[in-house]
Each structure stands twice: as C-alpha cells, then as structure tokens.
Amino acid sequence: MSRILSVDPEQSRGLRKGLVWMAKRRYGGAVPGSLRILAQDLNVGLPASWIYNHLHMRKGSPLSRLQREMLATVVNGLIGGAP
C-alpha cells in the first residue's frame, strides 16, 4: 500500500468532486492515479495538470507519441508502478 496521500474519488467534495467527474468523463469512468494524488493539494495540482495537458494532450504537442510513451514508462518505473 502506498503512503502517498490521495483523494478517494467517491468521497471527494466541492471543486475536487468536479475534477473527478471531468476525469471520469475523459478517461471512460476511471480516475487516473496522478489526479488522485495531485487533487490533494490544488495549489500544486492545477498547475501540474496544466503543464501535463500542454505537453501531452494538445494537438500540436512538442512530444511525439513515442516520446510520450517513453516518458510514461520511465515515470512509472521511478514511482514503482505496475508493470
């Protein structure tokens, strides 16, 4: 079990509840782990999500699809994520 504080999507209230709802719509009913962690502190979470969306989600992303996958693989390995 992780010792990183995270937000339980079912227990979220206020602005976090809206963010969880939007994430579920975007990701087909699932709430990404990064959102669960970053929603804990919105002063950090909102700017971090803006950077993520700017680099990964926009049409003219400076990263290719391969680079995004490589970045995700490295980060997943660093945080001890599932294989």
Order of alpha helices (4+ residues) and beta strands (2+ residues): alpha-alpha-alpha-alpha
